[in-house]
Amino acid sequence: MSLLAITMTLILYGQNQFQATILDEDTKEPLIGAHILFSTLERGSITSVEGVVTIDDLPSGSLTGEIFYVGYEDTKFTVTLPQQSPLTIYLEHSEEELEEVVITTTRSSRLIQDIPTRLEAITAEELGEKAFMNSANISILLRESTGIQMQQTSANSANQSIRIQGLDGRYTQLLKDGFPLFGGFSSGLSIMQIPPLDLKQVDIIKGSASTLYGGGAIAGLVNLITKKPEEEPQLDFMLTQTQAVGTTLNNFYAQQFGKVGVSLYTSGHLQKAYDVNKDDFSDIPKIKSLSINPAFYYDFDKNTKLRIALNSAFENRLGGDITAIQDQPNSEHTFTEENNSNRMATQVSFTKQFSENANLTIKNSVSFFDRTITVPNFNFEGKQTASFSEASYHTKYKEADLVFGANIWTDQFAETPNNQNLLRDYSNNTYGLFAQSTFPISDKIAIEGGLRMDYNTDYDWFVLPRVNLLFSFSKQWASRIGGGLGYKLPTIFTEEAETRSYRNILPITINSTNAETSIGVNWDVNYKTILFDRISFSINNLLFYTQLNDPLVLMPSNANLFTFENATGKASSRGIETNIKMGYEDFKLFLQYALIDARLDYNGINQQKPLTPKHNAGAVLMYENEKWRIGYEIYYTGEQILSNTATVSDYWMMGLLVARQVGMFNVFVNFENFTDTRQSNFQDVVLPPHTSPSFTELWSPTDGFIFTAGVRINVFGTHDHH
């Protein structure tokens, strides 16, 4: 009898089934991949394509569960088992989450999945992981995005330029909170001088994005969105140390006091010169840098808001001969390259909400940037003063969003006379008008059309149309197709000039040089589902094509001088990007692949673009719970050709991150590139003579394996776990 009683008890305990349908509160449509958890039982599952979740073998009685879904409020519910009938649970949208993804970059009141523009968002969770890997700058978080390559342009300064879909860095527009602070001369070293701890999100739009942000977004744009004050105080510290003798300290504070809000971000970085391959030349330069970014917020009332911010960075980089850096240059150890730079930019924005569907935004920024490059027997020094002013009005009529406005860019560069006697001063003024509308054609189709007209005082008018279509076939299938025109004003501040430290480069001749123009199109298809009722799965395929007309190329002139000229012909980039995401309980798997066929077809040349690998692939496996975050990543870079058309080898890189949350402390270690992949394993980077060296083209990392250990202290606010 006792055995029978035990058996019956076990049957009664484990025979209950929980079943529910999870729906969007507004649209009443099913939510795919919502996570349902009974934490006391450590049991959970995710919803199917119909929004249905089923969990078997639950005990009788009252249970409390939670539902988690990105973009929606976390929801608790209570159920008594056995159930009389399945539950129907409606989830509310999370307003904070929607603003992060929607409002800032697209200037649309729609959800990210409902806008025709294809936008990739790197959210706070991923930013936290990348900050563990490199808290000094944002190069890693951009490098590990599909179709984006970080191209190192100097063996001595370790400067890097961002390439989207194979196009040079000057064709990407880099924004901070919607302000273009990093153009022209100030684009130099910019990626290396933006630490990530104050960022809450990074939005990436690939392809032409000219309507709202100007013609320079030919390859795309990257918008860095900073954290804002909340009623609850936020206070973060992060200290990291590398085996390569680099130390970084970050601090972020923010809080809202009634109508007044304040935030302050500071970052300091000290790096000793590091010679990984023992060739007596630095693979990481000696660096001293300091960033200070305060911001002030004032709410006149709930509809009228003011923001005033300052972004500043002060840095010294010294690379070259290790002996000359650590001691003093002598007759045998002479070569160094020193970069001194100071960056300051103001941001002022004023927003007035006239109604629920209408608001006016006025903003202005003024930026100052000066940089000095010093190598033996040569010095390049200049100062840039730039400004950006804009007034825009956003309204909504029925189902359509409309934004229109006007803006003004001014850009002045003044070079300090040097031993070249080549002054490359310029002054650019551009006036723009723009309008963009997003509206649904039907329940399944939405269109976004935009038009920008810019007038530049040197290069006349540019008319830039742009259109995008969104097809929402079902909850599982969606597709976007679109394209537009762009332009880029001629400037000497390119990757080719950077590698030469701007030595012997002639000024741009306005009368004989045209602006580069572009046409770009892209088409993507997205599919998401639930596999085996337990594994969330999504795949996105993107096809893209961009053509540059009148490309600006650096050509030899006379007497060892170089000049920029418009080539006869075109440059183009086409390819495919594939992203796959899978999730099972606390595990996430990301797979990516990019085929980039970038070609030069001008001046009698028809070849693959140098230093642009055709094939790139990667995989990231993450395990995350309340206490642990463990990630393994592997990346593949295919063969490349050099400027002399020689082919260089493909290579692999691997990394491992382990982080442990203990109260307010998050302790972490990161093994970046633990395979120690670096160019010096394939060939010499520095070529003799020692006193006056030359450097090979850089096509793979130069710093090799970097071990980082650190701690992040969250004094106030939500701890960084998921």
C-alpha positions, -999 to 999 in steps of 0.1 A, spaced: 0 0 0 28 24 9 44 19 -26 11 25 -43 5 57 -23 39 71 -32 33 63 -68 -1 80 -68 14 111 -51 41 114 -77 15 111 -105 -7 137 -90 23 160 -83 36 159 -119 7 155 -141 -4 192 -144 1 211 -176 3 249 -178 -9 265 -211 -12 302 -220 -14 325 -251 8 357 -249 -5 386 -270 3 423 -277 -21 444 -256 -26 469 -285 -27 448 -316 -38 415 -300 -13 397 -322 7 367 -308 42 374 -294 68 349 -307 97 339 -283 83 354 -251 100 338 -221 78 324 -193 95 314 -161 83 298 -128 115 308 -108 107 289 -77 105 257 -97 133 267 -121 110 258 -150 104 278 -181 97 279 -218 91 303 -247 61 310 -269 55 294 -303 47 311 -336 11 313 -324 21 329 -291 13 297 -272 34 283 -244 30 249 -228 49 236 -197 43 201 -185 48 182 -152 40 210 -128 27 205 -92 -8 213 -81 -16 245 -64 -11 282 -68 20 293 -88 35 327 -96 52 332 -130 69 359 -149 70 368 -186 99 386 -203 99 400 -238 122 427 -253 103 459 -258 75 450 -233 71 454 -196 80 424 -174 47 409 -163 39 387 -133 8 364 -132 -7 338 -109 -22 305 -120 -39 277 -100 -32 242 -112 -48 221 -125 -61 248 -150 -98 249 -159 -88 266 -192 -57 281 -209 -48 317 -199 -46 346 -223 -21 372 -211 -16 407 -227 18 424 -225 22 462 -224 49 480 -244 78 493 -224 79 531 -232 116 534 -221 127 505 -244 107 519 -273 123 554 -270 158 538 -269 152 522 -303 128 544 -321 129 581 -313 166 591 -314 179 580 -347 148 575 -370 129 605 -356 98 583 -360 71 574 -335 70 538 -348 86 507 -333 119 496 -348 102 466 -364 76 488 -381 99 513 -398 110 508 -434 146 519 -427 167 489 -418 183 498 -384 206 477 -362 206 485 -325 235 475 -302 216 477 -269 228 482 -233 233 444 -227 258 440 -256 275 474 -248 281 461 -213 299 430 -227 320 451 -251 330 475 -224 345 445 -205 365 437 -236 378 473 -241 367 501 -219 391 527 -235 373 531 -269 345 517 -291 366 499 -317 357 464 -305 320 469 -304 320 482 -340 346 457 -353 324 427 -342 293 439 -361 286 421 -394 299 439 -425 320 464 -405 358 463 -406 381 484 -384 410 493 -406 442 502 -387 459 531 -405 491 535 -385 515 511 -369 527 539 -346 495 557 -334 474 525 -337 447 547 -352 417 529 -368 391 538 -394 356 523 -396 347 507 -429 310 497 -435 305 472 -464 340 478 -477 338 515 -481 365 538 -466 359 555 -433 352 589 -448 319 576 -462 305 567 -428 288 595 -407 296 592 -370 270 609 -347 267 614 -310 231 619 -299 223 629 -334 250 655 -337 277 652 -364 308 658 -342 334 638 -360 338 650 -396 368 663 -417 399 668 -397 382 658 -364 375 623 -379 412 615 -372 416 593 -341 378 597 -334 371 559 -330 400 556 -305 388 586 -284 352 575 -276 350 553 -245 318 533 -242 306 534 -206 282 563 -209 264 548 -240 230 532 -236 227 522 -273 244 524 -307 222 526 -338 237 516 -371 221 523 -405 239 507 -434 237 522 -469 226 557 -479 210 576 -450 212 610 -465 178 625 -458 180 633 -421 218 634 -416 234 648 -447 249 635 -479 281 621 -462 263 590 -449 271 570 -481 282 538 -465 259 544 -435 258 561 -402 266 552 -366 247 571 -339 261 569 -304 233 574 -279 243 584 -243 225 575 -211 201 601 -197 194 609 -160 165 591 -142 149 597 -109 169 568 -94 206 579 -93 231 561 -115 267 558 -103 291 535 -121 329 529 -118 349 506 -140 386 498 -135 405 476 -160 441 465 -163 457 446 -192 489 425 -193 501 449 -220 504 476 -192 473 495 -200 450 510 -172 416 525 -177 393 541 -152 358 551 -161 331 569 -140 295 577 -149 270 596 -127 235 607 -136 204 618 -116 171 637 -121 162 662 -94 127 673 -102 130 696 -133 168 695 -133 189 666 -145 227 662 -145 252 636 -158 290 634 -157 312 609 -175 349 608 -170 374 584 -185 412 582 -180 435 558 -199 472 552 -194 491 528 -216 528 521 -217 545 515 -250 542 478 -257 564 457 -280 548 423 -285 571 409 -311 604 423 -297 615 442 -328 622 473 -307 591 491 -321 558 497 -304 528 476 -313 507 496 -289 518 533 -284 523 551 -251 490 568 -244 478 593 -219 441 603 -224 414 620 -205 377 624 -215 352 646 -196 316 648 -207 292 667 -185 255 673 -194 227 694 -180 190 689 -185 161 712 -176 124 705 -180 105 738 -181 74 717 -180 64 682 -193 64 695 -229 94 718 -229 129 704 -224 165 717 -227 198 698 -229 233 713 -227 263 690 -230 300 692 -235 322 664 -250 359 667 -245 390 646 -250 427 653 -245 452 628 -256 489 622 -262 501 592 -283 537 583 -287 548 553 -308 578 541 -326 613 531 -313 608 516 -278 642 529 -266 635 564 -279 601 564 -262 612 550 -228 645 568 -226 656 595 -250 662 594 -287 699 589 -297 719 584 -329 708 547 -331 672 551 -318 657 582 -334 622 573 -348 590 583 -330 556 594 -340 538 616 -316 501 626 -318 488 654 -295 451 661 -298 425 682 -280 388 678 -288 359 699 -274 323 700 -287 292 716 -272 257 703 -277 225 723 -271 191 709 -279 156 724 -272 124 704 -276 89 718 -275 59 694 -276 28 711 -289 6 681 -288 8 643 -286 16 642 -323 36 674 -329 70 687 -316 97 712 -326 134 705 -320 162 731 -323 198 721 -318 233 735 -322 268 722 -317 301 739 -320 333 718 -320 370 726 -318 397 701 -327 434 705 -329 460 679 -336 498 678 -340 516 649 -357 554 649 -351 579 626 -368 616 631 -374 621 661 -397 583 667 -402 555 683 -383 518 685 -392 496 708 -371 461 722 -376 429 734 -360 393 728 -370 363 748 -360 330 734 -370 293 740 -362 260 724 -368 226 740 -364 192 725 -371 155 732 -367 131 703 -373 94 697 -369 78 663 -364 41 657 -367 18 628 -372 -13 629 -393 -36 599 -391 -12 570 -397 16 590 -413 48 604 -396 62 636 -411 95 653 -402 109 683 -420 135 710 -413 166 729 -422 202 728 -411 235 746 -416 271 731 -414 302 752 -412 337 737 -413 369 757 -412 404 742 -411 436 762 -405 470 746 -408 500 759 -389 529 766 -414 555 739 -413 587 729 -432 566 718 -462 552 753 -468 520 737 -480 489 753 -464 458 733 -468 433 757 -452 397 755 -463 363 768 -453 331 749 -461 295 761 -456 265 739 -464 228 748 -461 203 720 -462 165 715 -464 150 681 -458 116 663 -454 107 627 -447 74 609 -444 66 574 -431 31 560 -437 14 526 -442 0 517 -476 -18 487 -461 -16 465 -430 14 447 -445 32 475 -464 47 508 -452 67 533 -472 93 559 -462 102 586 -486 126 615 -481 142 643 -500 172 665 -491 185 695 -509 219 708 -499 237 739 -512 274 742 -507 292 775 -513 320 758 -532 302 729 -549 267 742 -556 235 721 -552 229 684 -543 195 669 -546 192 636 -527 160 615 -528 156 583 -507 129 557 -505 124 525 -484 96 499 -483 87 475 -455 67 443 -463 54 426 -431 41 394 -446 34 378 -412 48 377 -377 75 354 -390 84 371 -423 94 407 -431 114 424 -458 128 458 -465 140 473 -498 153 508 -504 180 531 -515 191 567 -521 217 591 -533 246 607 -514 277 629 -519 310 636 -502 328 669 -504 366 666 -512 390 667 -483 426 657 -477 415 638 -445 414 603 -459 429 569 -449 456 572 -476 466 607 -463 465 595 -427 490 567 -434 514 594 -448 509 617 -418 497 643 -444 533 647 -456 538 660 -492 501 661 -500 489 691 -520 458 711 -511 425 703 -528 420 725 -559 383 734 -558 380 745 -594 393 712 -607 378 688 -582 343 675 -580 324 661 -551 321 624 -550 285 612 -556 269 578 -549 238 556 -554 231 528 -530 204 501 -527 198 473 -502 172 445 -497 169 424 -467 146 395 -456 140 385 -420 125 353 -406 119 343 -370 103 313 -355 105 288 -326 123 255 -332 112 224 -313 89 246 -292 120 256 -271 146 274 -293 141 310 -306 155 313 -341 159 343 -364 178 349 -396 184 381 -416 198 382 -451 209 416 -466 219 422 -502 236 456 -509 251 476 -537 268 510 -536 284 528 -565 307 558 -561 311 581 -591 341 605 -594 359 587 -566 386 609 -550 420 591 -552 455 601 -541 479 603 -571 516 611 -574 524 645 -587 559 660 -593 588 664 -569 576 636 -546 543 653 -540 508 638 -540 475 653 -551 439 643 -548 421 639 -582 387 626 -594 393 593 -610 378 584 -644 354 556 -636 338 543 -605 343 523 -573 317 499 -560 308 476 -532 283 448 -534 276 417 -513 256 397 -488 253 398 -450 238 370 -430 229 371 -393 215 342 -373 204 344 -337 193 314 -316 183 313 -279 177 284 -255 171 292 -218 203 310 -206 223 303 -239 225 325 -269 242 318 -302 250 345 -328 263 335 -363 274 360 -389 288 360 -424 296 388 -449 306 386 -485 319 420 -496 330 424 -532 345 459 -532 361 468 -566 380 497 -581 371 503 -618 388 535 -628 419 550 -645 425 517 -663 423 497 -630 398 469 -626 406 450 -594 395 441 -559 398 469 -534 430 466 -514 428 457 -477 392 446 -480 386 409 -473 359 393 -494 349 368 -467 343 375 -430 325 352 -406 320 350 -369 302 331 -341 295 342 -305 281 318 -278 269 334 -246 257 320 -213 240 345 -191 221 343 -158 216 365 -127 252 360 -116 274 348 -145 281 360 -180 304 337 -201 311 343 -238 332 326 -264 338 342 -298 355 332 -330 361 354 -361 374 346 -395 389 371 -419 395 360 -455 424 367 -479 431 403 -489 452 419 -516 476 448 -509 481 479 -530 507 461 -550 481 433 -557 500 408 -536 477 384 -517 480 380 -480 468 351 -458 434 347 -441 434 344 -403 413 334 -373 408 352 -339 392 339 -307 382 354 -274 368 344 -241 350 366 -215 340 355 -180 321 379 -157 306 373 -122 281 396 -105 285 399 -67 261 425 -53 271 458 -67 304 444 -80 309 428 -115 343 412 -117 355 401 -151 384 387 -171 387 388 -209 411 369 -231 410 389 -263 426 373 -294 440 345 -272 452 328 -304 477 357 -306 469 364 -342 490 394 -354 506 406 -386 542 401 -372 535 363 -372 532 365 -410 557 392 -420 578 421 -407 558 452 -400 588 475 -396 613 476 -424 649 489 -420 669 510 -416 663 512 -379 669 550 -377 645 558 -406 621 529 -409 592 523 -433 561 502 -425 543 475 -444 506 479 -451 485 468 -421 460 441 -429 457 422 -395 460 431 -358 494 442 -346 488 440 -308 481 402 -305 467 386 -274 454 410 -248 444 398 -213 422 422 -194 409 420 -158 387 445 -141 358 453 -119 326 474 -125 310 489 -94 274 498 -97 268 520 -66 233 530 -75 208 518 -101 201 484 -116 231 460 -116 243 449 -149 228 415 -152 202 399 -174 
